[in-house]
Amino acid sequence: MSTAEIIPAESQAEPNALARRQPSTMDLLNYALTHEGSVDVIERFMVLHQKDEERKAKQRFDDAMRAAQQEIPAILPNKEVKNGQKTMFKYASYEQLDKVIRPIYLKHGLSVSFNGAEAPAGKVRVLCTVSHCDGHSEPYQIDLAIDPGRVGLSQTDAELAAQSKAKRRILRNIFNIVDDQEDELLTNGWLMAQLEDIAKAPNSKELEAMFRDAYAKLKEEKNWNGIGILVEARDKKRKACQW
């Protein structure tokens, strides 16, 4: 239905603001309401107006996200994971990320909320909703494996550690925060578990078997940094046990 069908010709000819510009969906809805338009016409313009408002809210959300991302700086790592005295990798903790980015996204009318949900076995699921003050929101989700190789952690502590990692990673994804120092394979604990097994190997035969299996997986993943760490751990064990 065109504007001409809703606004009579004599009204369109009037030299007022409505006649001089393209009417908005609100203009058309108000006109239909004040001029006793049919229920069908009013309902159609209500739907059009709602869609128009949703589109504008989405655009303002996108603009706010773009502005926030432009302001978010590189975030330096403040935590490190070690194997003995060797630093395996460094990363920015959730607290570090939040401290830097919260003031920025709040300034642009954005807010972030987290929730949990049922996840596949061996994983935690973190849900994140980013909302804008004008009403639009976007949902995000991440599933992360619970680290089975962390020594000294209860199941509850391991799940909490995985949740913290998931929150950190989903924030980085949402705001496009790059952290080259945190390797994905290391963060799920798999390589750390292999290193711990190698350190506890009871004899050279089992040591070499552990090394071959882990090496094959790392090679398949093309994780050359992980292979270097694995070789160093094997050589260290050989030297300590004189194998």
N, C-alpha and C positions, 0 to 999 in steps of 0.2 A: 504494500500500500504506500503510495507516494505522499509527500507533504501536501501537494495540491488537493488530494482527496480528503485530507483532514482539515486543512485551513481553507475556508471559502475564499473565492477570488477577491471579494471586496476587502477582506481582512488582509490579504497578501499585499494589496495595493497601498495599505496605510504606511506612511513614512515613519514607522517606529522601529525600535531595535530588533524586534522579532522578524519584521519583514525585510530588514536590511542584511541579515546574516542567515547562514544555514542553521535552522533550529536544532537544538539538541533533543535527545530522547526525553529529557525532563520537560522541555518546552512543549513537545507534542503531547506528553502525558497530561500536563497541566491544562492544555487547551481542550483535550478530550474530556477531562473531568469538569471543567468550568462551563463547557458548552454541551453538557449532557450527551456525550458520545455513547454509543452502544456499549454494552458490557463486553462484547467480543473485542471491540476496538480498544477499550481500556485495558483489558487483560493482555492483549498483544503488545501494547506499548509498555505495560508494566514489565513484561518479560524482556523486551528490548532494552528498557532502562536498566534492569538488573544486570543483564549481560554487559552493557556498556560500563556500568560501575565496576563490575568484576574485572573487565579488561583494563580499566584505568588503575585499579588497585594493584593488579599484577604488574603493570608498567612501573608504578611507583616502587613496588617491591624490588623489581629488577634494577631500577636506578639506584636504590639504596644499597643493594648488594654490590653493584659496580663501584659505587663511591667508597664503600667500606674496604673492598679489596684493593682499591688504589692506595688507601692510607695504611693498610696493614704492612708493617716492615718485615724484613727477615727476622726470624726469631731464633736466637742462639740457643744451642742445647745447654741444659743445666744439670743433666744427669748422665751417668755413664754405667755401662754394664761391663764387668770384668770377669776374666777367667784367670784366677790367681792374681798375678800382678799386671797382667796384660789387659789393656782396655779393648773390649770387643767392639763396642760402638757407643756413640753418644746420642742423646735425644733430648728434646724439649718436653718436660713433663706437662701434664694437663694443667697444673697450677700455673706454670710458666706461660702456656698458651693463653689461658683465661685472663691472666694479669695484663697481657698485652692487647688482646683483641676485644675484650668486653667493653672498655670505654669507647672504642671506635664504633662497634656495631650499635651500641646504645645511642650514640650521638646521631646516628642515621635512622633512628626509629625502629631498629630491629631488636628482637629478643630471641633467646635460645632456651629451649626446655628439653629435658631428657626423660626417657622412660624405658622400661625393660619389657620384654615379651618372651614367650616360650620360644626356645631355640632348638635346633637339631642337637642330637646327643654329642657331648664333648665341646659344645660351643656356647657362647653367650651372645645374645642379641640386644643391641642398643638402638632405640628409636630416638630420633632427634627432630624437633619441629622448630623451624625458624619462622617467626611471625613479624609482620610489619604493623606499625601503629595504625595504618589505614585499613587493616582488616585482612590482607592476603597473607597466607602462610603456605609453607612448603614442607612436606615430610621427607625424612631421610632415614635410611636403615643400614646397619652394618652387622654382620655376623663374624665373630672372631673365635678362633680355637682357644680353649682353655689350655694353658701351658702344662703339659704333664711332666716336664723335666726339671721343674724348679724344686730344688732340695729344701726341705724344712718348711714347706708350705702345706697347710691343711687344704682340703678341698674347697672350703669356704674362702680361704685366703687366695687360692689360685683363681677362683671365679671373680673375686673382687679385683685382682690384678688384671685379669682379662677385660673386665668392664672398664677399668681405667684406661687401658690401651685402646679399647674400642672408642671411648669418648674422645681420646686424643686424636685418633686417626680420622674419625668422622668430622671433627672440627677442621682438621687440615684439608679434608676433601671439600667441605662446604665452602671454605674461604680461600681455597687454592693456595695453601701454605706448603711450600716445598721444604722437605728436610732430607737432603741427600745422604746424611750420615746414618739414618735409621734403615737398615735393610729388612725387607719384609720377612725373609726367612728367619732371620735372627729374632724378630719380635714374636714369632709364634712359638719360640722355645725349642724347636726341633734340633737345631745345630747345638744349642747349649746342652741338650740331653746327650747328644753324641759325644761331645767333649768330656762330659762327666763320666760316661761309660768308658771312654778310652783311658781316662785317668785312673779308673778302678780295674782295668783289665788284669786278670790274674796271671796270664802268661802271654808269650809272644804270638802264639797261634790265634788266640781269641782277639788279641790286639789287631792283628792284620785282617782278620775277618770283619771286625767292626769298621776298620778303616776302609776296606774295599766297598762295603755296602754304602757307607756314608759318602764316599767319593763318587760312586756311581750316581747317586741321587743329586749331589751338588753339580756334577757335570751335566746331567740332564737338564737341570734348572739354569745352567750357565752361570752359576754363582762362583765366579773365579775368586772373589775375595774370601768366600767361605772355604774354598779348597785350600787356599793358602793358610788359613787359620787351622784347618784340619791337619794338614801336613805338619805344621809346627807343633801341634798337640801330640801327634804320634811320635815325632822325633824326640820330643821332651820326655815322653814316657819311656821310649827305648833307652835313652841316656840314663834316666833315673834308675832303671832296672837292669841296665847293662845287657840288654837283649840284642 
